[in-house]
Amino acid sequence: MKKPQGIGGWLLIPTLIFILNVILWTFDIFILPIMSDFTPADIVKFVIVLSFVPLLVYTLILEFKKKKEFKKWAMIVLWTSLIVQIILSTFTREYFRIYFGIVSPIIWTLYFIKSKRVENTFTQ
């Protein structure tokens, strides 16, 4: 029986989420200064987004090169994104972000730890 490997199956979901976040947050980097009066919340969001996008891009590069470090960096991105959601929700008073943000790192951390596809794909 063939072992599951490659970027497929359930692994497509976090991959697509990472790519979508890079696109949307890069858009924020360019649009936020134009569309905002730069309240303290906007400045915090801008700094967070500006520092988080390179982390996401680095993680995606590791994934597409099938590096062993991807698993660790993907989990770092997931948990960092939760921290980002907590910080942003305190400024915007949109606490629902935390509820949505807490489920994803738990589920995907367990997936990255237990998945045979992840184990078989990221070996370099």
GUKOL-374827 format. One record per residue (C-alpha): x, y, z. Coordinates in steps of 0.5 Angstrom, whole numbers. Each point is the difference from the previous one (the first is absolute). Layout:
<rec><x>X</x><y>Y</y><z>Z</z></rec>
...
***
This chain:
<rec><x>0</x><y>0</y><z>0</z></rec>
<rec><x>3</x><y>7</y><z>-2</z></rec>
<rec><x>1</x><y>5</y><z>6</z></rec>
<rec><x>-3</x><y>6</y><z>0</z></rec>
<rec><x>4</x><y>6</y><z>-2</z></rec>
<rec><x>1</x><y>7</y><z>-3</z></rec>
<rec><x>-4</x><y>6</y><z>1</z></rec>
<rec><x>-7</x><y>-3</y><z>-1</z></rec>
<rec><x>-6</x><y>-3</y><z>4</z></rec>
<rec><x>-1</x><y>4</y><z>7</z></rec>
<rec><x>6</x><y>3</y><z>-1</z></rec>
<rec><x>-3</x><y>5</y><z>-6</z></rec>
<rec><x>-4</x><y>3</y><z>5</z></rec>
<rec><x>5</x><y>4</y><z>5</z></rec>
<rec><x>4</x><y>1</y><z>-7</z></rec>
<rec><x>-5</x><y>4</y><z>-3</z></rec>
<rec><x>-2</x><y>3</y><z>7</z></rec>
<rec><x>8</x><y>2</y><z>0</z></rec>
<rec><x>0</x><y>3</y><z>-7</z></rec>
<rec><x>-7</x><y>3</y><z>1</z></rec>
<rec><x>3</x><y>4</y><z>6</z></rec>
<rec><x>6</x><y>2</y><z>-4</z></rec>
<rec><x>-4</x><y>3</y><z>-5</z></rec>
<rec><x>-5</x><y>4</y><z>4</z></rec>
<rec><x>5</x><y>2</y><z>5</z></rec>
<rec><x>4</x><y>3</y><z>-5</z></rec>
<rec><x>-6</x><y>3</y><z>-3</z></rec>
<rec><x>-1</x><y>3</y><z>7</z></rec>
<rec><x>8</x><y>3</y><z>0</z></rec>
<rec><x>-2</x><y>4</y><z>-6</z></rec>
<rec><x>-7</x><y>2</y><z>1</z></rec>
<rec><x>0</x><y>2</y><z>8</z></rec>
<rec><x>5</x><y>6</y><z>-1</z></rec>
<rec><x>-5</x><y>2</y><z>-6</z></rec>
<rec><x>-7</x><y>-1</y><z>4</z></rec>
<rec><x>2</x><y>1</y><z>7</z></rec>
<rec><x>0</x><y>6</y><z>5</z></rec>
<rec><x>6</x><y>-4</y><z>3</z></rec>
<rec><x>-3</x><y>-1</y><z>7</z></rec>
<rec><x>4</x><y>-3</y><z>5</z></rec>
<rec><x>-4</x><y>-7</y><z>-2</z></rec>
<rec><x>2</x><y>1</y><z>-7</z></rec>
<rec><x>7</x><y>1</y><z>1</z></rec>
<rec><x>0</x><y>-6</y><z>5</z></rec>
<rec><x>-3</x><y>-4</y><z>-6</z></rec>
<rec><x>5</x><y>3</y><z>-5</z></rec>
<rec><x>6</x><y>-2</y><z>4</z></rec>
<rec><x>-3</x><y>-7</y><z>1</z></rec>
<rec><x>-2</x><y>-1</y><z>-7</z></rec>
<rec><x>7</x><y>2</y><z>-2</z></rec>
<rec><x>4</x><y>-4</y><z>4</z></rec>
<rec><x>-5</x><y>-6</y><z>-1</z></rec>
<rec><x>0</x><y>-1</y><z>-7</z></rec>
<rec><x>7</x><y>-1</y><z>-1</z></rec>
<rec><x>-1</x><y>-6</y><z>5</z></rec>
<rec><x>-5</x><y>-3</y><z>-4</z></rec>
<rec><x>4</x><y>1</y><z>-7</z></rec>
<rec><x>6</x><y>-4</y><z>4</z></rec>
<rec><x>-5</x><y>-5</y><z>2</z></rec>
<rec><x>-3</x><y>-1</y><z>-7</z></rec>
<rec><x>7</x><y>-1</y><z>-3</z></rec>
<rec><x>2</x><y>-5</y><z>5</z></rec>
<rec><x>-6</x><y>-4</y><z>-2</z></rec>
<rec><x>1</x><y>1</y><z>-7</z></rec>
<rec><x>7</x><y>-3</y><z>0</z></rec>
<rec><x>-2</x><y>-5</y><z>5</z></rec>
<rec><x>4</x><y>1</y><z>5</z></rec>
<rec><x>0</x><y>-3</y><z>7</z></rec>
<rec><x>0</x><y>7</y><z>4</z></rec>
<rec><x>-7</x><y>1</y><z>-4</z></rec>
<rec><x>-4</x><y>-4</y><z>6</z></rec>
<rec><x>3</x><y>4</y><z>5</z></rec>
<rec><x>-1</x><y>7</y><z>-3</z></rec>
<rec><x>-7</x><y>-2</y><z>-2</z></rec>
<rec><x>-2</x><y>-1</y><z>7</z></rec>
<rec><x>4</x><y>7</y><z>2</z></rec>
<rec><x>-4</x><y>4</y><z>-5</z></rec>
<rec><x>-7</x><y>-4</y><z>2</z></rec>
<rec><x>2</x><y>2</y><z>8</z></rec>
<rec><x>3</x><y>7</y><z>-2</z></rec>
<rec><x>-7</x><y>1</y><z>-4</z></rec>
<rec><x>-4</x><y>-1</y><z>6</z></rec>
<rec><x>4</x><y>5</y><z>4</z></rec>
<rec><x>-1</x><y>5</y><z>-6</z></rec>
<rec><x>-7</x><y>-1</y><z>1</z></rec>
<rec><x>0</x><y>1</y><z>7</z></rec>
<rec><x>4</x><y>6</y><z>-1</z></rec>
<rec><x>-5</x><y>3</y><z>-5</z></rec>
<rec><x>-6</x><y>-2</y><z>3</z></rec>
<rec><x>2</x><y>4</y><z>6</z></rec>
<rec><x>0</x><y>7</y><z>-4</z></rec>
<rec><x>-6</x><y>-2</y><z>-4</z></rec>
<rec><x>-4</x><y>-3</y><z>5</z></rec>
<rec><x>-2</x><y>-6</y><z>-5</z></rec>
<rec><x>1</x><y>-5</y><z>5</z></rec>
<rec><x>-3</x><y>-5</y><z>-5</z></rec>
<rec><x>7</x><y>0</y><z>-3</z></rec>
<rec><x>3</x><y>-4</y><z>6</z></rec>
<rec><x>-5</x><y>-6</y><z>0</z></rec>
<rec><x>1</x><y>-1</y><z>-8</z></rec>
<rec><x>7</x><y>1</y><z>1</z></rec>
<rec><x>1</x><y>-5</y><z>6</z></rec>
<rec><x>-3</x><y>-6</y><z>-4</z></rec>
<rec><x>5</x><y>0</y><z>-6</z></rec>
<rec><x>7</x><y>0</y><z>4</z></rec>
<rec><x>-3</x><y>-6</y><z>4</z></rec>
<rec><x>-3</x><y>-4</y><z>-6</z></rec>
<rec><x>6</x><y>1</y><z>-4</z></rec>
<rec><x>6</x><y>-1</y><z>5</z></rec>
<rec><x>-3</x><y>-7</y><z>1</z></rec>
<rec><x>-1</x><y>-1</y><z>-7</z></rec>
<rec><x>8</x><y>2</y><z>-1</z></rec>
<rec><x>2</x><y>-4</y><z>5</z></rec>
<rec><x>-4</x><y>-7</y><z>-1</z></rec>
<rec><x>-1</x><y>1</y><z>-8</z></rec>
<rec><x>4</x><y>-6</y><z>-4</z></rec>
<rec><x>-1</x><y>5</y><z>-6</z></rec>
<rec><x>4</x><y>5</y><z>3</z></rec>
<rec><x>5</x><y>-5</y><z>3</z></rec>
<rec><x>1</x><y>-3</y><z>-7</z></rec>
<rec><x>1</x><y>7</y><z>-4</z></rec>
<rec><x>4</x><y>4</y><z>4</z></rec>
<rec><x>7</x><y>-4</y><z>1</z></rec>
<rec><x>5</x><y>5</y><z>-3</z></rec>
***
